[in-house]
Amino acid sequence: MAVLCCIPLPSLRPLLHLAQSSGDIPIQDLITVRATEPADKLEAMVAEWTNFQTPAQVTAVCQQQGVPAGNMLRLSEFLDNPHYNARKFFRTLNQPTASRPLETENGPVGFTSSIPEPEINPAPVLAQHTREIAKNTLKLSDQDIDELIANGDLEIQQKKVSPLKQKLKTNTFNAVMQLVLKYHALKSSMSSSNTST
């Protein structure tokens, strides 16, 4: 998908020229497009022109003609993007609860060696730092911490969960949430249809 921005008629002229240059659109159709006419006619012509080109091709041709344009990237295209790779925009993070290394942003300024890369650490797991925070930040004694844990007021990290089990838990949670959302959507649509009758 390519995104084109054309507001005033002078901006439309290069785009009309591009659409006409494909040879499939008669020049008289281009002449009849005016700013006062519906934009859907121009949109249909441009859609026809862009239909058989890649987003990068459309972007390049438009920019050469002075038409503001940019191609949209899908998530799967980010890691292979030459611009981002040249700027060292991504790097790999090893998250213990994930089943594979994760790609993450490295930092916004990856083209200079004078600014160090940001420190990127794995996200903590649930209750990983309970004792540390209770002792160092809240200044609680070990005995007080043990008592709060025994009473269920504080949680501590349970034994480490394997990445496969963590993925299974995450997928199960996501499936349950999808069911809950569908239930509420159905309930909402039923109540709105009941009030309209």
PyMOL commands that set and color helices and strands:
alter all, ss='L'
color gray80, all
select helices_A, chain A and resi 9-21+27-32+39-50+55-64+75-78+82-86+130-136+142-150+163-196
alter helices_A, ss='H'
color red, helices_A
select strands_A, chain A and resi 2-4+69-71+90-93+102-105
alter strands_A, ss='S'
color yellow, strands_A
deselect
rebuild
show_as cartoon
